[in-house]
Amino acid sequence: MFENLEVFKISHAMAVHAGQKQAVTAQNVANADTPDYKARDVAAFADSYLADGSSVGLSGQKATRDTHLNGSADAQMMEPFIDRNGIEAPNGNTVSLENEMLKSLDAKRQHDRALAIYKSSMNILRATLSRS
């Protein structure tokens, strides 16, 4: 009954996605003055979670070398794509610090939402187990 609780997998995947979104946003901010740098973004969580028909696209650790103890080499991280909505500056850069602040805030809210779902599910599970 408790072996496969999908809500925990979803909240984990949402938190991982939020972390990836925050990392891409930080990379954009770091390159805000780099000539010809194109701002990047990741797909929305709802679009990416079941993109390949399973939930393994976002969950799990990724082993990048054979010497890693945990993780699988085939775990996929979301690939950032070039954000075409940015307005190009005279030096060719498309990073808008205002947009990156909003993306960062969105990632924080998504991460907070994932933690709230996880905590709420844990409380429900504890309440269920304490009544048995």
Rosetta constraint file for C-alpha pairs under 8 A:
AtomPair CA 5 CA 9 HARMONIC 7.08 0.50
AtomPair CA 6 CA 10 HARMONIC 6.19 0.50
AtomPair CA 7 CA 11 HARMONIC 6.15 0.50
AtomPair CA 7 CA 117 HARMONIC 7.91 0.50
AtomPair CA 7 CA 118 HARMONIC 7.64 0.50
AtomPair CA 7 CA 121 HARMONIC 7.45 0.50
AtomPair CA 8 CA 12 HARMONIC 6.07 0.50
AtomPair CA 8 CA 118 HARMONIC 6.24 0.50
AtomPair CA 8 CA 121 HARMONIC 7.66 0.50
AtomPair CA 9 CA 13 HARMONIC 6.11 0.50
AtomPair CA 9 CA 55 HARMONIC 7.89 0.50
AtomPair CA 9 CA 59 HARMONIC 7.28 0.50
AtomPair CA 10 CA 14 HARMONIC 6.07 0.50
AtomPair CA 10 CA 55 HARMONIC 7.85 0.50
AtomPair CA 11 CA 15 HARMONIC 6.22 0.50
AtomPair CA 11 CA 114 HARMONIC 4.79 0.50
AtomPair CA 11 CA 115 HARMONIC 7.06 0.50
AtomPair CA 11 CA 117 HARMONIC 6.35 0.50
AtomPair CA 11 CA 118 HARMONIC 5.99 0.50
AtomPair CA 12 CA 16 HARMONIC 6.22 0.50
AtomPair CA 12 CA 59 HARMONIC 6.84 0.50
AtomPair CA 12 CA 114 HARMONIC 7.03 0.50
AtomPair CA 13 CA 17 HARMONIC 6.06 0.50
AtomPair CA 13 CA 49 HARMONIC 7.53 0.50
AtomPair CA 13 CA 58 HARMONIC 5.34 0.50
AtomPair CA 13 CA 59 HARMONIC 5.13 0.50
AtomPair CA 14 CA 18 HARMONIC 6.16 0.50
AtomPair CA 14 CA 45 HARMONIC 6.72 0.50
AtomPair CA 14 CA 110 HARMONIC 7.06 0.50
AtomPair CA 14 CA 111 HARMONIC 6.89 0.50
AtomPair CA 14 CA 114 HARMONIC 5.79 0.50
AtomPair CA 15 CA 19 HARMONIC 6.28 0.50
AtomPair CA 15 CA 110 HARMONIC 7.11 0.50
AtomPair CA 15 CA 111 HARMONIC 4.96 0.50
AtomPair CA 15 CA 114 HARMONIC 5.56 0.50
AtomPair CA 15 CA 115 HARMONIC 7.43 0.50
AtomPair CA 16 CA 20 HARMONIC 6.28 0.50
AtomPair CA 16 CA 58 HARMONIC 6.89 0.50
AtomPair CA 16 CA 59 HARMONIC 7.27 0.50
AtomPair CA 17 CA 21 HARMONIC 6.12 0.50
AtomPair CA 17 CA 45 HARMONIC 6.60 0.50
AtomPair CA 17 CA 58 HARMONIC 6.90 0.50
AtomPair CA 17 CA 78 HARMONIC 7.75 0.50
AtomPair CA 18 CA 22 HARMONIC 6.12 0.50
AtomPair CA 18 CA 107 HARMONIC 4.84 0.50
AtomPair CA 18 CA 108 HARMONIC 6.97 0.50
AtomPair CA 18 CA 110 HARMONIC 5.91 0.50
AtomPair CA 18 CA 111 HARMONIC 5.45 0.50
AtomPair CA 19 CA 23 HARMONIC 6.18 0.50
AtomPair CA 19 CA 107 HARMONIC 7.16 0.50
AtomPair CA 19 CA 111 HARMONIC 7.49 0.50
AtomPair CA 20 CA 24 HARMONIC 6.27 0.50
AtomPair CA 20 CA 42 HARMONIC 7.83 0.50
AtomPair CA 20 CA 78 HARMONIC 7.50 0.50
AtomPair CA 21 CA 25 HARMONIC 6.18 0.50
AtomPair CA 21 CA 41 HARMONIC 6.99 0.50
AtomPair CA 21 CA 42 HARMONIC 6.11 0.50
AtomPair CA 21 CA 103 HARMONIC 7.79 0.50
AtomPair CA 21 CA 104 HARMONIC 7.63 0.50
AtomPair CA 21 CA 107 HARMONIC 6.07 0.50
AtomPair CA 22 CA 26 HARMONIC 6.12 0.50
AtomPair CA 22 CA 103 HARMONIC 7.68 0.50
AtomPair CA 22 CA 104 HARMONIC 5.76 0.50
AtomPair CA 22 CA 107 HARMONIC 5.83 0.50
AtomPair CA 22 CA 108 HARMONIC 7.80 0.50
AtomPair CA 23 CA 27 HARMONIC 6.23 0.50
AtomPair CA 24 CA 28 HARMONIC 6.26 0.50
AtomPair CA 24 CA 40 HARMONIC 6.65 0.50
AtomPair CA 24 CA 41 HARMONIC 6.34 0.50
AtomPair CA 24 CA 42 HARMONIC 7.54 0.50
AtomPair CA 24 CA 80 HARMONIC 7.22 0.50
AtomPair CA 25 CA 29 HARMONIC 6.29 0.50
AtomPair CA 25 CA 40 HARMONIC 7.54 0.50
AtomPair CA 25 CA 41 HARMONIC 7.18 0.50
AtomPair CA 25 CA 100 HARMONIC 5.93 0.50
AtomPair CA 25 CA 103 HARMONIC 6.77 0.50
AtomPair CA 25 CA 104 HARMONIC 6.34 0.50
AtomPair CA 26 CA 30 HARMONIC 6.13 0.50
AtomPair CA 27 CA 31 HARMONIC 6.32 0.50
AtomPair CA 28 CA 32 HARMONIC 6.12 0.50
AtomPair CA 28 CA 39 HARMONIC 5.72 0.50
AtomPair CA 28 CA 40 HARMONIC 6.69 0.50
AtomPair CA 28 CA 95 HARMONIC 6.43 0.50
AtomPair CA 28 CA 100 HARMONIC 7.38 0.50
AtomPair CA 29 CA 95 HARMONIC 7.25 0.50
AtomPair CA 29 CA 97 HARMONIC 6.64 0.50
AtomPair CA 29 CA 100 HARMONIC 6.90 0.50
AtomPair CA 31 CA 37 HARMONIC 6.85 0.50
AtomPair CA 31 CA 95 HARMONIC 7.73 0.50
AtomPair CA 32 CA 37 HARMONIC 7.74 0.50
AtomPair CA 32 CA 93 HARMONIC 7.15 0.50
AtomPair CA 32 CA 95 HARMONIC 5.46 0.50
AtomPair CA 32 CA 96 HARMONIC 7.43 0.50
AtomPair CA 32 CA 97 HARMONIC 7.35 0.50
AtomPair CA 33 CA 93 HARMONIC 7.15 0.50
AtomPair CA 34 CA 93 HARMONIC 6.61 0.50
AtomPair CA 35 CA 91 HARMONIC 5.13 0.50
AtomPair CA 35 CA 92 HARMONIC 5.68 0.50
AtomPair CA 35 CA 93 HARMONIC 5.43 0.50
AtomPair CA 36 CA 91 HARMONIC 6.18 0.50
AtomPair CA 36 CA 92 HARMONIC 4.13 0.50
AtomPair CA 36 CA 93 HARMONIC 4.71 0.50
AtomPair CA 36 CA 94 HARMONIC 7.75 0.50
AtomPair CA 37 CA 92 HARMONIC 6.72 0.50
AtomPair CA 37 CA 93 HARMONIC 4.78 0.50
AtomPair CA 37 CA 94 HARMONIC 6.61 0.50
AtomPair CA 37 CA 95 HARMONIC 7.60 0.50
AtomPair CA 38 CA 82 HARMONIC 6.29 0.50
AtomPair CA 38 CA 83 HARMONIC 7.28 0.50
AtomPair CA 38 CA 92 HARMONIC 7.78 0.50
AtomPair CA 38 CA 93 HARMONIC 5.76 0.50
AtomPair CA 38 CA 94 HARMONIC 5.16 0.50
AtomPair CA 38 CA 95 HARMONIC 6.69 0.50
AtomPair CA 39 CA 82 HARMONIC 5.86 0.50
AtomPair CA 39 CA 83 HARMONIC 5.55 0.50
AtomPair CA 39 CA 86 HARMONIC 7.19 0.50
AtomPair CA 39 CA 93 HARMONIC 7.62 0.50
AtomPair CA 39 CA 94 HARMONIC 5.52 0.50
AtomPair CA 39 CA 95 HARMONIC 5.04 0.50
AtomPair CA 40 CA 80 HARMONIC 5.92 0.50
AtomPair CA 40 CA 81 HARMONIC 5.36 0.50
AtomPair CA 40 CA 82 HARMONIC 4.35 0.50
AtomPair CA 40 CA 83 HARMONIC 5.01 0.50
AtomPair CA 41 CA 80 HARMONIC 5.28 0.50
AtomPair CA 41 CA 81 HARMONIC 5.54 0.50
AtomPair CA 41 CA 82 HARMONIC 6.34 0.50
AtomPair CA 41 CA 83 HARMONIC 5.78 0.50
AtomPair CA 42 CA 78 HARMONIC 6.74 0.50
AtomPair CA 42 CA 79 HARMONIC 6.65 0.50
AtomPair CA 42 CA 80 HARMONIC 4.62 0.50
AtomPair CA 42 CA 81 HARMONIC 6.09 0.50
AtomPair CA 43 CA 47 HARMONIC 6.47 0.50
AtomPair CA 43 CA 48 HARMONIC 6.14 0.50
AtomPair CA 43 CA 78 HARMONIC 7.75 0.50
AtomPair CA 43 CA 80 HARMONIC 7.51 0.50
AtomPair CA 43 CA 81 HARMONIC 7.90 0.50
AtomPair CA 44 CA 48 HARMONIC 6.22 0.50
AtomPair CA 45 CA 49 HARMONIC 5.78 0.50
AtomPair CA 46 CA 50 HARMONIC 7.59 0.50
AtomPair CA 47 CA 51 HARMONIC 6.33 0.50
AtomPair CA 48 CA 57 HARMONIC 7.84 0.50
AtomPair CA 48 CA 78 HARMONIC 7.89 0.50
AtomPair CA 49 CA 54 HARMONIC 7.67 0.50
AtomPair CA 49 CA 55 HARMONIC 5.96 0.50
AtomPair CA 49 CA 57 HARMONIC 6.74 0.50
AtomPair CA 49 CA 58 HARMONIC 6.70 0.50
AtomPair CA 50 CA 54 HARMONIC 5.38 0.50
AtomPair CA 50 CA 55 HARMONIC 5.71 0.50
AtomPair CA 50 CA 57 HARMONIC 7.63 0.50
AtomPair CA 51 CA 57 HARMONIC 7.87 0.50
AtomPair CA 52 CA 57 HARMONIC 7.16 0.50
AtomPair CA 55 CA 59 HARMONIC 6.89 0.50
AtomPair CA 56 CA 60 HARMONIC 7.10 0.50
AtomPair CA 56 CA 75 HARMONIC 7.20 0.50
AtomPair CA 56 CA 76 HARMONIC 7.76 0.50
AtomPair CA 57 CA 75 HARMONIC 6.69 0.50
AtomPair CA 57 CA 76 HARMONIC 5.32 0.50
AtomPair CA 57 CA 77 HARMONIC 6.93 0.50
AtomPair CA 57 CA 78 HARMONIC 7.70 0.50
AtomPair CA 58 CA 75 HARMONIC 7.62 0.50
AtomPair CA 58 CA 76 HARMONIC 6.42 0.50
AtomPair CA 58 CA 77 HARMONIC 6.20 0.50
AtomPair CA 58 CA 78 HARMONIC 7.12 0.50
AtomPair CA 59 CA 75 HARMONIC 7.58 0.50
AtomPair CA 60 CA 71 HARMONIC 6.66 0.50
AtomPair CA 60 CA 72 HARMONIC 7.70 0.50
AtomPair CA 60 CA 75 HARMONIC 6.39 0.50
AtomPair CA 61 CA 70 HARMONIC 7.20 0.50
AtomPair CA 61 CA 71 HARMONIC 4.53 0.50
AtomPair CA 61 CA 72 HARMONIC 6.55 0.50
AtomPair CA 61 CA 75 HARMONIC 6.55 0.50
AtomPair CA 62 CA 71 HARMONIC 4.98 0.50
AtomPair CA 62 CA 72 HARMONIC 5.40 0.50
AtomPair CA 62 CA 73 HARMONIC 5.76 0.50
AtomPair CA 62 CA 74 HARMONIC 7.17 0.50
AtomPair CA 62 CA 75 HARMONIC 5.17 0.50
AtomPair CA 62 CA 76 HARMONIC 7.21 0.50
AtomPair CA 62 CA 77 HARMONIC 7.96 0.50
AtomPair CA 63 CA 68 HARMONIC 5.84 0.50
AtomPair CA 63 CA 70 HARMONIC 6.76 0.50
AtomPair CA 63 CA 71 HARMONIC 4.93 0.50
AtomPair CA 63 CA 72 HARMONIC 5.22 0.50
AtomPair CA 63 CA 73 HARMONIC 4.83 0.50
AtomPair CA 63 CA 75 HARMONIC 7.76 0.50
AtomPair CA 64 CA 68 HARMONIC 7.30 0.50
AtomPair CA 64 CA 73 HARMONIC 6.28 0.50
AtomPair CA 65 CA 73 HARMONIC 7.84 0.50
AtomPair CA 71 CA 75 HARMONIC 7.59 0.50
AtomPair CA 86 CA 94 HARMONIC 5.06 0.50
AtomPair CA 86 CA 95 HARMONIC 6.60 0.50
AtomPair CA 86 CA 96 HARMONIC 6.99 0.50
AtomPair CA 87 CA 94 HARMONIC 5.48 0.50
AtomPair CA 87 CA 95 HARMONIC 7.88 0.50
AtomPair CA 87 CA 96 HARMONIC 7.89 0.50
AtomPair CA 88 CA 92 HARMONIC 5.46 0.50
AtomPair CA 88 CA 93 HARMONIC 5.54 0.50
AtomPair CA 88 CA 94 HARMONIC 4.53 0.50
AtomPair CA 88 CA 95 HARMONIC 7.90 0.50
AtomPair CA 89 CA 93 HARMONIC 5.31 0.50
AtomPair CA 89 CA 94 HARMONIC 6.18 0.50
AtomPair CA 95 CA 99 HARMONIC 7.91 0.50
AtomPair CA 95 CA 100 HARMONIC 7.59 0.50
AtomPair CA 96 CA 100 HARMONIC 6.26 0.50
AtomPair CA 97 CA 101 HARMONIC 6.13 0.50
AtomPair CA 98 CA 102 HARMONIC 6.47 0.50
AtomPair CA 99 CA 103 HARMONIC 6.21 0.50
AtomPair CA 100 CA 104 HARMONIC 6.02 0.50
AtomPair CA 101 CA 105 HARMONIC 6.20 0.50
AtomPair CA 102 CA 106 HARMONIC 6.14 0.50
AtomPair CA 103 CA 107 HARMONIC 6.20 0.50
AtomPair CA 104 CA 108 HARMONIC 6.29 0.50
AtomPair CA 105 CA 109 HARMONIC 6.20 0.50
AtomPair CA 106 CA 110 HARMONIC 6.12 0.50
AtomPair CA 107 CA 111 HARMONIC 6.14 0.50
AtomPair CA 108 CA 112 HARMONIC 6.11 0.50
AtomPair CA 109 CA 113 HARMONIC 6.03 0.50
AtomPair CA 110 CA 114 HARMONIC 6.21 0.50
AtomPair CA 111 CA 115 HARMONIC 6.32 0.50
AtomPair CA 112 CA 116 HARMONIC 6.15 0.50
AtomPair CA 113 CA 117 HARMONIC 6.18 0.50
AtomPair CA 114 CA 118 HARMONIC 6.20 0.50
AtomPair CA 115 CA 119 HARMONIC 6.05 0.50
AtomPair CA 116 CA 120 HARMONIC 5.98 0.50
AtomPair CA 117 CA 121 HARMONIC 6.05 0.50
AtomPair CA 118 CA 122 HARMONIC 6.15 0.50
AtomPair CA 119 CA 123 HARMONIC 6.22 0.50
AtomPair CA 120 CA 124 HARMONIC 6.28 0.50
AtomPair CA 121 CA 125 HARMONIC 6.09 0.50
AtomPair CA 122 CA 126 HARMONIC 6.05 0.50
AtomPair CA 123 CA 127 HARMONIC 6.10 0.50
AtomPair CA 124 CA 128 HARMONIC 6.13 0.50
AtomPair CA 125 CA 129 HARMONIC 6.17 0.50
AtomPair CA 126 CA 130 HARMONIC 6.04 0.50
AtomPair CA 127 CA 131 HARMONIC 6.49 0.50
AtomPair CA 128 CA 132 HARMONIC 6.88 0.50
